[in-house]
Amino acid sequence: MEQQASAPPEYRAVVDFLRSGKSGMKVRVGVLNGKRIDYFKGRSAVKALMTPAFAKLKKAPKITTEDEAHQLLATINTFAFYLRVERGQSTSASSPRPLQINPQQMFQQTDYYAWFYEGSQWTTYIGGIAMVAIMLAGVMFPLWPPIMRLGVWYLSIGVLGLIGLFFAIAIVRLIFYIITVIVASPGIWIFPKLFADVGFVESFIPLWEWDLPKKKGKKKRGEKSEKPSKSKSRSKATSSAISNANGSSHTSVHEASPADSGSSRPESRGPRIEEIPEDS
């Protein structure tokens, strides 16, 4: 676009930063005029300009507040690197939402903006040239000089030998582990870090190791077993305290009942039987 070509270098640096993965912006995918296109929310662009990664850029303008970031993004919007769009409803949860360009262009943090700038394409060009060169070299292999063809043959044999040696070590260590599990439990691993996420040299250090369970797992299990026991002891203590409290309340009632006999209240409301002397 002509507008993008006329943009100052400092604005182009800001756009390159936002389009790259260093910005950390959340990029969504929508459909505009039948083509998939990336778009973002204005708030995420403002947050990206406030990150330390953007502050390290030398060619970009210095941003200290969100208002400055808002003004900068509004100015860059006039060069059509991104345009304000309206989102529609998608037909399904997996399909991207349809987008439509808004005729009134402005920058707001709550609005969405579609990218019309692909960023620097030099990596794509270099990758394409390398792919074409490799394919031509493979097709023209019969025309190579005899020394180059002999060198490639030796190189391929060496690579295949290394791959075969790796599989042989894996098979031997598995057989040796099965034998040691039967003979000397818990078993011995040769090159225990062979498949670990370490360097090439660290994969062969140490030479062998017992297949012992990890200590961290034991500690975690011990802590888990101690927690239920503590909770049980606490529950027992609370239940005993409650039972003691209930017992003391009953005894106090029984102890207090004799003292109430001297009060003005009648001891019992039941009927009384009195003996009447007979008339002589």
C-alpha positions in Angstrom: 0.0 0.0 0.0 1.1 3.6 -0.7 0.2 4.7 2.8 2.4 2.1 4.4 5.3 3.0 2.2 5.1 6.6 3.3 5.2 5.7 7.0 8.2 7.0 9.0 10.9 4.5 10.1 10.0 4.8 13.8 6.3 3.9 13.1 7.4 1.0 11.0 9.6 -0.2 13.9 6.5 -0.1 16.2 4.5 -2.1 13.7 7.2 -4.7 13.2 7.4 -5.1 17.0 3.6 -5.6 17.3 3.6 -8.1 14.3 6.4 -10.2 15.8 6.1 -12.7 18.6 8.1 -10.5 21.0 5.0 -8.3 21.7 3.1 -11.1 23.3 -0.2 -9.9 21.8 -3.1 -12.3 21.5 -3.7 -12.7 17.8 -7.1 -14.0 16.6 -8.1 -15.3 13.2 -11.1 -14.0 11.3 -12.6 -14.1 7.8 -12.6 -10.9 5.7 -14.0 -11.1 2.1 -13.6 -14.9 2.1 -9.9 -14.8 3.2 -8.5 -15.6 6.6 -6.9 -12.6 8.3 -5.3 -11.9 11.7 -6.8 -9.3 14.0 -6.2 -8.1 17.5 -7.9 -6.0 20.2 -6.8 -2.5 20.9 -6.2 -3.1 24.6 -3.6 -5.8 23.9 -1.7 -3.4 21.6 -1.5 -0.8 24.3 -0.2 -3.4 26.8 2.4 -4.5 24.4 3.8 -1.0 24.1 4.1 -0.8 27.9 6.3 -3.9 28.1 10.0 -3.9 28.8 10.7 -5.5 25.4 9.3 -2.5 23.6 11.3 -0.1 25.8 14.5 -1.8 24.6 13.8 -0.8 21.0 16.2 2.0 19.8 14.4 3.2 16.7 10.9 3.2 18.3 9.4 6.2 20.1 9.6 6.2 23.9 6.4 5.4 25.7 5.8 6.0 29.4 2.0 6.1 29.8 -1.0 4.4 28.3 -2.2 7.7 26.9 1.0 8.1 24.9 0.6 4.5 23.7 -3.0 5.3 22.7 -2.0 8.4 20.7 0.8 6.5 19.0 -1.4 3.7 17.9 -4.0 6.2 16.7 -1.4 7.9 14.5 -0.1 4.6 13.1 -3.7 3.7 12.2 -3.7 6.4 9.6 -1.0 4.5 7.6 -3.4 1.5 7.1 -1.1 -1.1 8.7 -4.2 -2.2 10.6 -7.8 -1.1 10.2 -10.8 -1.1 12.5 -13.2 -3.9 11.9 -16.5 -5.2 13.3 -17.0 -8.8 14.3 -19.9 -10.9 13.4 -21.3 -14.1 14.8 -19.6 -17.4 13.8 -21.6 -20.3 12.6 -19.8 -22.7 15.0 -17.4 -22.6 17.9 -14.4 -23.8 15.8 -15.0 -21.6 12.7 -13.5 -18.0 12.7 -15.7 -15.0 13.0 -16.6 -12.9 10.0 -15.0 -9.4 9.9 -16.2 -6.2 8.2 -14.2 -3.0 7.8 -15.6 -0.1 9.7 -15.9 3.1 7.6 -15.1 5.3 10.6 -11.4 4.6 11.4 -10.2 5.5 14.9 -8.3 3.8 17.6 -10.1 2.6 20.8 -8.9 0.0 23.2 -12.3 -1.8 23.2 -12.3 -2.2 19.4 -10.8 -4.8 17.1 -8.2 -4.2 14.3 -7.3 -6.4 11.3 -3.7 -6.7 10.1 -2.9 -5.6 6.6 0.8 -5.9 7.1 2.7 -9.1 7.0 5.9 -7.9 8.6 9.4 -8.5 7.4 9.6 -11.3 4.7 13.3 -11.8 4.5 13.2 -15.0 6.5 10.6 -16.4 4.1 12.7 -15.4 1.1 15.8 -17.1 2.5 13.9 -20.2 3.4 12.4 -20.4 -0.1 15.8 -20.0 -1.7 17.3 -22.7 0.5 14.5 -25.1 -0.4 15.0 -24.6 -4.1 18.8 -25.0 -3.8 18.5 -28.3 -1.9 16.1 -29.7 -4.4 18.3 -28.7 -7.4 21.3 -30.2 -5.6 19.5 -33.5 -5.1 18.2 -33.6 -8.7 21.7 -32.8 -10.1 23.5 -35.5 -7.9 24.6 -37.6 -11.0 26.4 -34.5 -12.3 28.4 -34.0 -9.1 32.2 -34.6 -9.2 33.3 -38.1 -8.1 35.0 -36.8 -4.9 31.8 -35.0 -3.8 29.6 -38.1 -4.4 32.1 -40.3 -2.5 32.1 -37.9 0.4 28.3 -37.9 0.5 28.3 -41.7 0.5 30.7 -41.9 3.4 28.7 -39.3 5.3 25.4 -41.2 4.8 27.1 -44.4 5.9 28.3 -42.7 9.1 24.9 -41.3 9.9 23.2 -44.6 9.4 25.9 -46.3 11.6 25.2 -43.8 14.4 21.5 -44.4 14.2 22.0 -48.2 14.2 24.4 -47.9 17.2 21.8 -45.9 19.1 19.1 -48.6 18.6 21.6 -51.3 19.5 22.4 -49.6 22.8 18.7 -49.2 23.6 18.1 -52.9 23.0 21.1 -54.1 25.0 20.3 -51.9 28.0 16.7 -53.1 28.0 17.8 -56.8 28.0 20.4 -56.1 30.7 17.7 -54.4 32.8 15.3 -57.3 32.5 18.1 -59.8 33.6 19.1 -57.7 36.6 15.5 -57.3 37.7 15.3 -61.1 38.0 18.7 -61.6 39.4 19.4 -58.5 41.4 16.3 -56.5 42.1 15.4 -53.6 41.7 17.5 -53.8 38.5 20.3 -51.8 36.9 20.0 -49.4 33.9 23.0 -48.9 31.6 23.2 -45.2 30.6 20.1 -44.2 32.7 20.0 -40.7 31.1 20.0 -42.0 27.5 16.5 -40.7 26.8 16.6 -37.8 29.2 16.3 -34.2 28.1 20.0 -33.5 28.5 23.1 -32.8 26.3 24.8 -35.4 24.2 27.7 -36.0 26.7 25.3 -36.0 29.7 23.3 -38.8 28.1 26.1 -41.2 28.8 26.8 -40.1 32.4 26.7 -42.1 34.7 27.5 -45.4 33.1 25.0 -47.4 35.2 22.5 -46.8 38.0 20.1 -48.7 40.2 16.5 -48.4 39.3 15.5 -46.9 42.7 12.3 -44.9 43.2 12.6 -41.2 43.4 12.9 -39.7 46.9 10.6 -36.8 46.1 7.7 -39.2 45.6 8.3 -40.8 48.9 8.3 -37.4 50.7 5.1 -36.4 49.0 3.4 -39.6 49.9 4.7 -39.3 53.5 3.3 -35.8 53.8 0.0 -37.0 52.4 -0.2 -39.9 54.8 0.6 -37.6 57.8 -2.1 -35.0 56.9 -5.0 -37.5 57.2 -3.6 -38.8 60.5 -3.3 -35.3 61.9 -6.8 -34.6 60.8 -8.1 -37.8 62.4 -6.3 -37.0 65.7 -7.8 -33.5 65.6 -11.3 -34.8 65.0 -10.8 -37.3 67.9 -9.7 -34.5 70.2 -12.6 -32.3 69.3 -15.1 -35.2 69.8 -13.7 -36.1 73.2 -13.9 -32.4 74.2 -17.5 -32.3 73.1 -18.3 -35.4 75.0 -16.6 -34.1 78.2 -18.5 -30.9 77.9 -21.8 -32.8 77.6 -20.9 -35.0 80.6 -20.1 -32.0 82.7 -23.4 -30.4 81.9 -25.3 -33.5 82.9 -23.6 -33.7 86.2 -24.2 -30.1 86.9 -27.9 -30.6 86.3 -27.9 -33.6 88.7 -26.0 -31.7 91.3 -28.1 -28.7 91.1 -31.4 -30.6 91.4 -31.1 -31.3 95.1 -30.4 -27.7 95.8 -33.6 -26.7 94.3 -35.6 -28.6 96.9 -35.5 -25.7 99.3 -37.0 -23.3 96.8 -40.6 -22.0 96.7 -41.5 -24.3 93.8 -43.2 -27.6 94.5 -41.0 -30.6 94.3 -43.6 -32.6 92.4 -46.9 -31.9 90.8 -48.1 -35.5 91.1 -51.0 -36.6 93.4 -50.3 -37.2 97.1 -52.0 -39.9 99.2 -52.8 -39.0 102.8 -54.0 -41.3 105.6 -57.3 -40.1 107.2 -58.1 -41.5 110.8 -61.3 -43.4 111.1 -64.1 -42.1 113.3 -64.5 -44.0 116.5 
